[in-house]
Amino acid sequence: MPGQLEEELAQLTTKEKAAVARSLIDALDEKWDEDVERLWMEEAESRYAAYRRREAKTTLAPDVFYRVWEGLRK
């Protein structure tokens, strides 16, 4: 961490430091959320394209629900 910034942060009150920390965390969360959203969209588009090309293994919803139900009963 740059020395000047570290010195300035040391002069802040606990409440001010908490506000800076919250701001930094929020900034990181926003970037992470954008990246995750983009990656999930790419994955969804890729899976849909594979489905349309009939390359994806699919399972009927009733079969999925049955397997889930059976798993819960054990």
C-alpha positions as CSV (number, residue, x, y, z in Angstrom):
1,M,0.0,0.0,0.0
2,P,1.4,3.4,-0.8
3,G,2.9,5.1,2.2
4,Q,0.9,8.4,2.0
5,L,-2.4,6.6,1.6
6,E,-1.6,4.4,4.6
7,E,-0.7,7.4,6.7
8,E,-4.0,9.2,5.7
9,L,-6.0,6.1,6.6
10,A,-4.3,5.9,10.0
11,Q,-5.6,9.4,10.8
12,L,-9.2,8.5,10.3
13,T,-11.6,7.6,13.1
14,T,-12.9,4.1,13.4
15,K,-16.2,5.2,11.9
16,E,-14.5,6.8,8.9
17,K,-12.3,3.8,8.4
18,A,-15.4,1.6,8.4
19,A,-17.0,3.9,5.8
20,V,-13.9,3.6,3.6
21,A,-13.9,-0.2,4.0
22,R,-17.6,-0.4,3.1
23,S,-17.0,1.7,0.0
24,L,-14.1,-0.4,-1.2
25,I,-16.1,-3.6,-0.6
26,D,-19.1,-2.3,-2.4
27,A,-16.9,-1.3,-5.4
28,L,-15.4,-4.8,-5.5
29,D,-18.9,-6.4,-5.2
30,E,-20.2,-4.3,-8.1
31,K,-17.3,-5.5,-10.3
32,W,-17.7,-9.1,-9.2
33,D,-21.5,-9.0,-9.9
34,E,-20.9,-7.6,-13.4
35,D,-18.4,-10.3,-14.1
36,V,-20.5,-13.1,-12.7
37,E,-23.6,-11.9,-14.6
38,R,-21.6,-11.7,-17.9
39,L,-20.2,-15.2,-17.3
40,W,-23.5,-16.7,-16.5
41,M,-25.1,-15.1,-19.6
42,E,-22.3,-16.6,-21.8
43,E,-22.8,-20.0,-20.2
44,A,-26.6,-19.8,-20.7
45,E,-26.1,-18.8,-24.4
46,S,-23.7,-21.6,-25.0
47,R,-26.0,-24.2,-23.4
48,Y,-29.0,-22.9,-25.4
49,A,-27.0,-23.1,-28.6
50,A,-25.9,-26.7,-27.8
51,Y,-29.6,-27.5,-27.1
52,R,-30.7,-26.0,-30.4
53,R,-28.0,-28.0,-32.2
54,R,-29.3,-31.1,-30.4
55,E,-25.9,-31.6,-28.8
56,A,-27.0,-31.2,-25.2
57,K,-28.2,-34.1,-23.1
58,T,-31.7,-33.2,-21.8
59,T,-34.0,-34.6,-19.2
60,L,-37.8,-34.2,-19.1
61,A,-39.0,-32.2,-16.1
62,P,-41.2,-35.0,-14.7
63,D,-38.2,-37.3,-14.6
64,V,-36.1,-34.6,-12.7
65,F,-38.9,-34.0,-10.2
66,Y,-39.3,-37.8,-9.7
67,R,-35.6,-38.2,-9.0
68,V,-35.6,-35.3,-6.6
69,W,-38.6,-36.6,-4.8
70,E,-37.1,-40.1,-4.5
71,G,-33.9,-38.5,-3.2
72,L,-35.8,-36.6,-0.5
73,R,-37.6,-39.8,0.6
74,K,-34.4,-41.6,1.4
